[in-house]
Amino acid sequence: QVQLVESGGGLLQAGGSLRLSCAASGGTFSRYYLGWFPQAPGKEREFVAAITWIGVKSYAESVKGRFTISRDNAKNTVFLQMNSLKPEDTADYYCAAALQTPPNGLGNFRGYDYWGQGTQVSVSS
């Protein structure tokens, strides 16, 4: 069983930066597809970034140039560096792991097998 635990969320002003972390336990972390999916109140879970087990990265257009996903297989951790934050980035951020290639693409949250509990990011204007 894979367990994911996010951390690093917080409250900050627009233009600031945060680094989210997601620590995994169980399974073979180095083989996972990993993604970050924010969900704002009343909205569907969205895609912002994903990384394959060989390190190929994918980003939503809205965060390209601002967010960077990375992974440290030695520490079983995936990171999301968020710069130039905007109020519209406010959401609960969930990390997710897929054991195989998500069938409908890295950006489709339904293709991921395991989820963390989320960490809250709140950006004020």
Solvent accessible surface area in square Angstrom, and as a share of the most:
residue,aa,sasa,rsa
1,Q,172,0.76
2,V,12,0.07
3,Q,118,0.52
4,L,10,0.05
5,V,86,0.50
6,E,7,0.03
7,S,60,0.38
8,G,36,0.34
9,G,30,0.29
10,G,29,0.27
11,L,140,0.70
12,L,31,0.16
13,Q,132,0.59
14,A,49,0.38
15,G,55,0.53
16,G,24,0.23
17,S,60,0.39
18,L,34,0.17
19,R,131,0.48
20,L,0,0.00
21,S,28,0.18
22,C,1,0.00
23,A,50,0.39
24,A,11,0.09
25,S,57,0.37
26,G,38,0.36
27,G,66,0.63
28,T,80,0.46
29,F,8,0.03
30,S,44,0.29
31,R,130,0.47
32,Y,5,0.02
33,Y,27,0.10
34,L,1,0.00
35,G,0,0.00
36,W,0,0.00
37,F,0,0.00
38,P,8,0.05
39,Q,55,0.24
40,A,25,0.19
41,P,125,0.79
42,G,92,0.89
43,K,128,0.54
44,E,107,0.48
45,R,55,0.20
46,E,100,0.45
47,F,38,0.16
48,V,8,0.05
49,A,0,0.00
50,A,0,0.00
51,I,4,0.02
52,T,16,0.09
53,W,94,0.33
54,I,119,0.61
55,G,32,0.31
56,V,84,0.48
57,K,91,0.39
58,S,38,0.24
59,Y,51,0.19
60,A,21,0.16
61,E,136,0.61
62,S,82,0.53
63,V,3,0.02
64,K,106,0.45
65,G,87,0.84
66,R,30,0.11
67,F,5,0.02
68,T,64,0.37
69,I,0,0.00
70,S,41,0.27
71,R,38,0.14
72,D,43,0.22
73,N,64,0.33
74,A,102,0.79
75,K,143,0.60
76,N,57,0.29
77,T,14,0.08
78,V,1,0.01
79,F,24,0.10
80,L,0,0.00
81,Q,58,0.26
82,M,0,0.00
83,N,59,0.30
84,S,60,0.39
85,L,2,0.01
86,K,82,0.35
87,P,54,0.34
88,E,134,0.60
89,D,13,0.07
90,T,48,0.28
91,A,7,0.06
92,D,49,0.25
93,Y,2,0.01
94,Y,37,0.14
95,C,0,0.00
96,A,0,0.00
97,A,0,0.00
98,A,0,0.00
99,L,85,0.42
100,Q,144,0.64
101,T,88,0.51
102,P,3,0.02
103,P,113,0.71
104,N,110,0.56
105,G,34,0.32
106,L,34,0.17
107,G,37,0.35
108,N,40,0.20
109,F,47,0.20
110,R,158,0.58
111,G,14,0.13
112,Y,14,0.05
113,D,79,0.41
114,Y,48,0.18
115,W,77,0.27
116,G,11,0.10
117,Q,114,0.50
118,G,13,0.13
119,T,17,0.10
120,Q,126,0.56
121,V,0,0.00
122,S,35,0.23
123,V,9,0.05
124,S,47,0.30
125,S,124,0.80
